[in-house]
Amino acid sequence: MSADDDMAWLEALAGRAGMPLEGDALSHGGEVREATALRELIRTQRPDPEFPSVPAVDPVRENELIARARAAGLLRGSPAIPVRRPWMLRGGLAAAAVLVLAVGITLLRTVPQNTETLRGGGTAYLRTGDPVALKRELAEELRAAGAHVTGFERLGRPGIDVELPQPPTPEVRRILARYHLPVPADGELTVEFEPTGQP
């Protein structure tokens, strides 16, 4: 068999028997008939039920083959082709959702620099040049007026939890008004102190 005969046979086996080849295509009639018959025989075969079907995409098998090719020196220094997996997509979406949530919370907490007090979520925020000193001063005043005060620090910010006398006394109301703090209906107040330059 010549190289042309081989090509005619392969073309017929691939289902391209009608494709013109170099030279006379009709001269390869025997090879074309043989390959066409073999192709039809292969196509009529049913898969063996003992063997499970092979998935079209199998990342584990692909990685094994790539590792074997590297070990054999066939893929020297070739970067691995990234395989996209569903869990990677879900992880990316989850990371994006967390990022959007973090940015949203930050934007909600951002206030103009000239605002002294922020109210929301049961916590009031006071801006000052010396947060620790203001915390100590306000805690002492509220204790002297009959409130129960507990200090804390959250995320590097000093703060106080206050249980006001019920109903709040006029002295407690004056102290809260002086610091622009709300009078909570339930008598529970949390105040956090932020440095003046913090957004």
Buried (B, 14 or more C-beta within 10 A) or exposed (E): EEEBBEBBBEBBBEEEBEEEBEEEBEBBEEBBEBBBEEBEEEEEEEEEEEEEEEEEEEEEEEEEEBEEEBEEEEBEEEEEEEEEEEEEEEEEEEEEEEEEEEEEEEEEEEBEEEEEBBEEEEBBBBBBEEBEEBBBEBBEBBEEBEBEBEEEEEEEBBBBBBBBBEEBBEBBBEBBEEBEBEEBEEBEBBBBBBEEEEE
